[in-house]
Amino acid sequence: MAGGASTFRGLGNYGELFDQIYLLLQGGPNFSTRPAIEYIYETGFTQDRTGYASALSIVFFLLIVAVSVLLFAGVRRLQRGTP
């Protein structure tokens, strides 16, 4: 279960890094270092496309839920000892 807890902690740290990435890189050369959260933020607040940004947020949330479920299933399988 420690793997799942560290995954959630890592996702929380990713959210805390948003302002640092945004202030330091601002997308980098040709937006190559822009994370998904920054794209959602710019779409919603800079371009005034709030509906599209909220749809992107829901898709991003569902992606995080899917990855979390897969990680928890993998940890549970490892704890049981089945490959």
Chimera marker file (.cmm) of the C-alpha trace (Angstrom):
<marker_set name="trace">
<marker id="1" x="0.000" y="0.000" z="0.000" r="1" g="1" b="0" radius="0.5"/>
<marker id="2" x="3.004" y="2.277" z="0.359" r="1" g="1" b="0" radius="0.5"/>
<marker id="3" x="3.272" y="2.506" z="-3.433" r="1" g="1" b="0" radius="0.5"/>
<marker id="4" x="-0.221" y="3.953" z="-3.704" r="1" g="1" b="0" radius="0.5"/>
<marker id="5" x="0.395" y="6.500" z="-0.957" r="1" g="1" b="0" radius="0.5"/>
<marker id="6" x="3.606" y="7.693" z="-2.585" r="1" g="1" b="0" radius="0.5"/>
<marker id="7" x="1.799" y="8.001" z="-5.905" r="1" g="1" b="0" radius="0.5"/>
<marker id="8" x="-0.812" y="10.293" z="-4.387" r="1" g="1" b="0" radius="0.5"/>
<marker id="9" x="1.900" y="12.295" z="-2.646" r="1" g="1" b="0" radius="0.5"/>
<marker id="10" x="3.685" y="12.636" z="-5.989" r="1" g="1" b="0" radius="0.5"/>
<marker id="11" x="0.526" y="13.912" z="-7.657" r="1" g="1" b="0" radius="0.5"/>
<marker id="12" x="0.134" y="16.476" z="-4.886" r="1" g="1" b="0" radius="0.5"/>
<marker id="13" x="3.707" y="17.623" z="-5.352" r="1" g="1" b="0" radius="0.5"/>
<marker id="14" x="3.075" y="17.959" z="-9.084" r="1" g="1" b="0" radius="0.5"/>
<marker id="15" x="0.287" y="20.423" z="-8.341" r="1" g="1" b="0" radius="0.5"/>
<marker id="16" x="2.591" y="22.415" z="-6.082" r="1" g="1" b="0" radius="0.5"/>
<marker id="17" x="5.203" y="22.666" z="-8.830" r="1" g="1" b="0" radius="0.5"/>
<marker id="18" x="2.820" y="24.400" z="-11.229" r="1" g="1" b="0" radius="0.5"/>
<marker id="19" x="3.749" y="27.944" z="-10.240" r="1" g="1" b="0" radius="0.5"/>
<marker id="20" x="7.476" y="27.225" z="-10.357" r="1" g="1" b="0" radius="0.5"/>
<marker id="21" x="7.286" y="25.679" z="-13.819" r="1" g="1" b="0" radius="0.5"/>
<marker id="22" x="5.074" y="28.489" z="-15.061" r="1" g="1" b="0" radius="0.5"/>
<marker id="23" x="7.286" y="31.282" z="-13.738" r="1" g="1" b="0" radius="0.5"/>
<marker id="24" x="10.605" y="29.757" z="-14.769" r="1" g="1" b="0" radius="0.5"/>
<marker id="25" x="9.865" y="28.212" z="-18.151" r="1" g="1" b="0" radius="0.5"/>
<marker id="26" x="6.518" y="29.574" z="-19.396" r="1" g="1" b="0" radius="0.5"/>
<marker id="27" x="6.240" y="26.709" z="-21.826" r="1" g="1" b="0" radius="0.5"/>
<marker id="28" x="9.889" y="26.537" z="-22.825" r="1" g="1" b="0" radius="0.5"/>
<marker id="29" x="10.964" y="26.522" z="-26.447" r="1" g="1" b="0" radius="0.5"/>
<marker id="30" x="7.904" y="25.895" z="-28.616" r="1" g="1" b="0" radius="0.5"/>
<marker id="31" x="5.856" y="24.882" z="-25.528" r="1" g="1" b="0" radius="0.5"/>
<marker id="32" x="7.835" y="21.635" z="-25.177" r="1" g="1" b="0" radius="0.5"/>
<marker id="33" x="8.002" y="21.762" z="-21.359" r="1" g="1" b="0" radius="0.5"/>
<marker id="34" x="4.425" y="22.856" z="-20.692" r="1" g="1" b="0" radius="0.5"/>
<marker id="35" x="2.554" y="20.436" z="-18.395" r="1" g="1" b="0" radius="0.5"/>
<marker id="36" x="-1.101" y="19.597" z="-18.920" r="1" g="1" b="0" radius="0.5"/>
<marker id="37" x="-2.182" y="21.688" z="-15.926" r="1" g="1" b="0" radius="0.5"/>
<marker id="38" x="-0.571" y="24.784" z="-17.408" r="1" g="1" b="0" radius="0.5"/>
<marker id="39" x="-2.320" y="24.185" z="-20.730" r="1" g="1" b="0" radius="0.5"/>
<marker id="40" x="-5.667" y="23.880" z="-18.951" r="1" g="1" b="0" radius="0.5"/>
<marker id="41" x="-4.956" y="27.067" z="-16.985" r="1" g="1" b="0" radius="0.5"/>
<marker id="42" x="-4.016" y="29.077" z="-20.073" r="1" g="1" b="0" radius="0.5"/>
<marker id="43" x="-6.994" y="27.786" z="-22.026" r="1" g="1" b="0" radius="0.5"/>
<marker id="44" x="-9.438" y="28.700" z="-19.288" r="1" g="1" b="0" radius="0.5"/>
<marker id="45" x="-8.096" y="31.984" z="-17.963" r="1" g="1" b="0" radius="0.5"/>
<marker id="46" x="-5.957" y="33.503" z="-20.703" r="1" g="1" b="0" radius="0.5"/>
<marker id="47" x="-8.005" y="32.510" z="-23.742" r="1" g="1" b="0" radius="0.5"/>
<marker id="48" x="-11.402" y="32.713" z="-21.950" r="1" g="1" b="0" radius="0.5"/>
<marker id="49" x="-12.393" y="29.215" z="-23.088" r="1" g="1" b="0" radius="0.5"/>
<marker id="50" x="-13.705" y="28.061" z="-19.727" r="1" g="1" b="0" radius="0.5"/>
<marker id="51" x="-15.981" y="25.329" z="-21.071" r="1" g="1" b="0" radius="0.5"/>
<marker id="52" x="-13.153" y="23.688" z="-22.980" r="1" g="1" b="0" radius="0.5"/>
<marker id="53" x="-10.814" y="24.060" z="-20.002" r="1" g="1" b="0" radius="0.5"/>
<marker id="54" x="-13.332" y="22.429" z="-17.673" r="1" g="1" b="0" radius="0.5"/>
<marker id="55" x="-13.772" y="19.539" z="-20.117" r="1" g="1" b="0" radius="0.5"/>
<marker id="56" x="-9.979" y="19.125" z="-20.214" r="1" g="1" b="0" radius="0.5"/>
<marker id="57" x="-9.923" y="19.154" z="-16.418" r="1" g="1" b="0" radius="0.5"/>
<marker id="58" x="-12.473" y="16.348" z="-16.263" r="1" g="1" b="0" radius="0.5"/>
<marker id="59" x="-10.518" y="14.270" z="-18.778" r="1" g="1" b="0" radius="0.5"/>
<marker id="60" x="-7.310" y="14.888" z="-16.811" r="1" g="1" b="0" radius="0.5"/>
<marker id="61" x="-9.079" y="13.872" z="-13.585" r="1" g="1" b="0" radius="0.5"/>
<marker id="62" x="-10.379" y="10.664" z="-15.182" r="1" g="1" b="0" radius="0.5"/>
<marker id="63" x="-6.870" y="9.889" z="-16.421" r="1" g="1" b="0" radius="0.5"/>
<marker id="64" x="-5.486" y="10.298" z="-12.901" r="1" g="1" b="0" radius="0.5"/>
<marker id="65" x="-8.263" y="8.062" z="-11.511" r="1" g="1" b="0" radius="0.5"/>
<marker id="66" x="-7.531" y="5.383" z="-14.130" r="1" g="1" b="0" radius="0.5"/>
<marker id="67" x="-3.797" y="5.416" z="-13.372" r="1" g="1" b="0" radius="0.5"/>
<marker id="68" x="-4.525" y="5.266" z="-9.642" r="1" g="1" b="0" radius="0.5"/>
<marker id="69" x="-6.841" y="2.273" z="-10.038" r="1" g="1" b="0" radius="0.5"/>
<marker id="70" x="-4.216" y="0.455" z="-12.103" r="1" g="1" b="0" radius="0.5"/>
<marker id="71" x="-1.520" y="1.199" z="-9.533" r="1" g="1" b="0" radius="0.5"/>
<marker id="72" x="-3.691" y="0.021" z="-6.644" r="1" g="1" b="0" radius="0.5"/>
<marker id="73" x="-4.547" y="-3.165" z="-8.540" r="1" g="1" b="0" radius="0.5"/>
<marker id="74" x="-0.855" y="-3.771" z="-9.214" r="1" g="1" b="0" radius="0.5"/>
<marker id="75" x="0.087" y="-3.219" z="-5.575" r="1" g="1" b="0" radius="0.5"/>
<marker id="76" x="-2.708" y="-5.519" z="-4.417" r="1" g="1" b="0" radius="0.5"/>
<marker id="77" x="-1.547" y="-8.182" z="-6.857" r="1" g="1" b="0" radius="0.5"/>
<marker id="78" x="2.036" y="-7.880" z="-5.612" r="1" g="1" b="0" radius="0.5"/>
<marker id="79" x="0.911" y="-8.173" z="-1.998" r="1" g="1" b="0" radius="0.5"/>
<marker id="80" x="-0.937" y="-11.393" z="-2.785" r="1" g="1" b="0" radius="0.5"/>
<marker id="81" x="2.133" y="-12.781" z="-4.526" r="1" g="1" b="0" radius="0.5"/>
<marker id="82" x="0.487" y="-13.462" z="-7.887" r="1" g="1" b="0" radius="0.5"/>
<marker id="83" x="2.253" y="-12.246" z="-11.026" r="1" g="1" b="0" radius="0.5"/>
<link id1="1" id2="2" r="1" g="1" b="0" radius="0.2"/>
<link id1="2" id2="3" r="1" g="1" b="0" radius="0.2"/>
<link id1="3" id2="4" r="1" g="1" b="0" radius="0.2"/>
<link id1="4" id2="5" r="1" g="1" b="0" radius="0.2"/>
<link id1="5" id2="6" r="1" g="1" b="0" radius="0.2"/>
<link id1="6" id2="7" r="1" g="1" b="0" radius="0.2"/>
<link id1="7" id2="8" r="1" g="1" b="0" radius="0.2"/>
<link id1="8" id2="9" r="1" g="1" b="0" radius="0.2"/>
<link id1="9" id2="10" r="1" g="1" b="0" radius="0.2"/>
<link id1="10" id2="11" r="1" g="1" b="0" radius="0.2"/>
<link id1="11" id2="12" r="1" g="1" b="0" radius="0.2"/>
<link id1="12" id2="13" r="1" g="1" b="0" radius="0.2"/>
<link id1="13" id2="14" r="1" g="1" b="0" radius="0.2"/>
<link id1="14" id2="15" r="1" g="1" b="0" radius="0.2"/>
<link id1="15" id2="16" r="1" g="1" b="0" radius="0.2"/>
<link id1="16" id2="17" r="1" g="1" b="0" radius="0.2"/>
<link id1="17" id2="18" r="1" g="1" b="0" radius="0.2"/>
<link id1="18" id2="19" r="1" g="1" b="0" radius="0.2"/>
<link id1="19" id2="20" r="1" g="1" b="0" radius="0.2"/>
<link id1="20" id2="21" r="1" g="1" b="0" radius="0.2"/>
<link id1="21" id2="22" r="1" g="1" b="0" radius="0.2"/>
<link id1="22" id2="23" r="1" g="1" b="0" radius="0.2"/>
<link id1="23" id2="24" r="1" g="1" b="0" radius="0.2"/>
<link id1="24" id2="25" r="1" g="1" b="0" radius="0.2"/>
<link id1="25" id2="26" r="1" g="1" b="0" radius="0.2"/>
<link id1="26" id2="27" r="1" g="1" b="0" radius="0.2"/>
<link id1="27" id2="28" r="1" g="1" b="0" radius="0.2"/>
<link id1="28" id2="29" r="1" g="1" b="0" radius="0.2"/>
<link id1="29" id2="30" r="1" g="1" b="0" radius="0.2"/>
<link id1="30" id2="31" r="1" g="1" b="0" radius="0.2"/>
<link id1="31" id2="32" r="1" g="1" b="0" radius="0.2"/>
<link id1="32" id2="33" r="1" g="1" b="0" radius="0.2"/>
<link id1="33" id2="34" r="1" g="1" b="0" radius="0.2"/>
<link id1="34" id2="35" r="1" g="1" b="0" radius="0.2"/>
<link id1="35" id2="36" r="1" g="1" b="0" radius="0.2"/>
<link id1="36" id2="37" r="1" g="1" b="0" radius="0.2"/>
<link id1="37" id2="38" r="1" g="1" b="0" radius="0.2"/>
<link id1="38" id2="39" r="1" g="1" b="0" radius="0.2"/>
<link id1="39" id2="40" r="1" g="1" b="0" radius="0.2"/>
<link id1="40" id2="41" r="1" g="1" b="0" radius="0.2"/>
<link id1="41" id2="42" r="1" g="1" b="0" radius="0.2"/>
<link id1="42" id2="43" r="1" g="1" b="0" radius="0.2"/>
<link id1="43" id2="44" r="1" g="1" b="0" radius="0.2"/>
<link id1="44" id2="45" r="1" g="1" b="0" radius="0.2"/>
<link id1="45" id2="46" r="1" g="1" b="0" radius="0.2"/>
<link id1="46" id2="47" r="1" g="1" b="0" radius="0.2"/>
<link id1="47" id2="48" r="1" g="1" b="0" radius="0.2"/>
<link id1="48" id2="49" r="1" g="1" b="0" radius="0.2"/>
<link id1="49" id2="50" r="1" g="1" b="0" radius="0.2"/>
<link id1="50" id2="51" r="1" g="1" b="0" radius="0.2"/>
<link id1="51" id2="52" r="1" g="1" b="0" radius="0.2"/>
<link id1="52" id2="53" r="1" g="1" b="0" radius="0.2"/>
<link id1="53" id2="54" r="1" g="1" b="0" radius="0.2"/>
<link id1="54" id2="55" r="1" g="1" b="0" radius="0.2"/>
<link id1="55" id2="56" r="1" g="1" b="0" radius="0.2"/>
<link id1="56" id2="57" r="1" g="1" b="0" radius="0.2"/>
<link id1="57" id2="58" r="1" g="1" b="0" radius="0.2"/>
<link id1="58" id2="59" r="1" g="1" b="0" radius="0.2"/>
<link id1="59" id2="60" r="1" g="1" b="0" radius="0.2"/>
<link id1="60" id2="61" r="1" g="1" b="0" radius="0.2"/>
<link id1="61" id2="62" r="1" g="1" b="0" radius="0.2"/>
<link id1="62" id2="63" r="1" g="1" b="0" radius="0.2"/>
<link id1="63" id2="64" r="1" g="1" b="0" radius="0.2"/>
<link id1="64" id2="65" r="1" g="1" b="0" radius="0.2"/>
<link id1="65" id2="66" r="1" g="1" b="0" radius="0.2"/>
<link id1="66" id2="67" r="1" g="1" b="0" radius="0.2"/>
<link id1="67" id2="68" r="1" g="1" b="0" radius="0.2"/>
<link id1="68" id2="69" r="1" g="1" b="0" radius="0.2"/>
<link id1="69" id2="70" r="1" g="1" b="0" radius="0.2"/>
<link id1="70" id2="71" r="1" g="1" b="0" radius="0.2"/>
<link id1="71" id2="72" r="1" g="1" b="0" radius="0.2"/>
<link id1="72" id2="73" r="1" g="1" b="0" radius="0.2"/>
<link id1="73" id2="74" r="1" g="1" b="0" radius="0.2"/>
<link id1="74" id2="75" r="1" g="1" b="0" radius="0.2"/>
<link id1="75" id2="76" r="1" g="1" b="0" radius="0.2"/>
<link id1="76" id2="77" r="1" g="1" b="0" radius="0.2"/>
<link id1="77" id2="78" r="1" g="1" b="0" radius="0.2"/>
<link id1="78" id2="79" r="1" g="1" b="0" radius="0.2"/>
<link id1="79" id2="80" r="1" g="1" b="0" radius="0.2"/>
<link id1="80" id2="81" r="1" g="1" b="0" radius="0.2"/>
<link id1="81" id2="82" r="1" g="1" b="0" radius="0.2"/>
<link id1="82" id2="83" r="1" g="1" b="0" radius="0.2"/>
</marker_set>
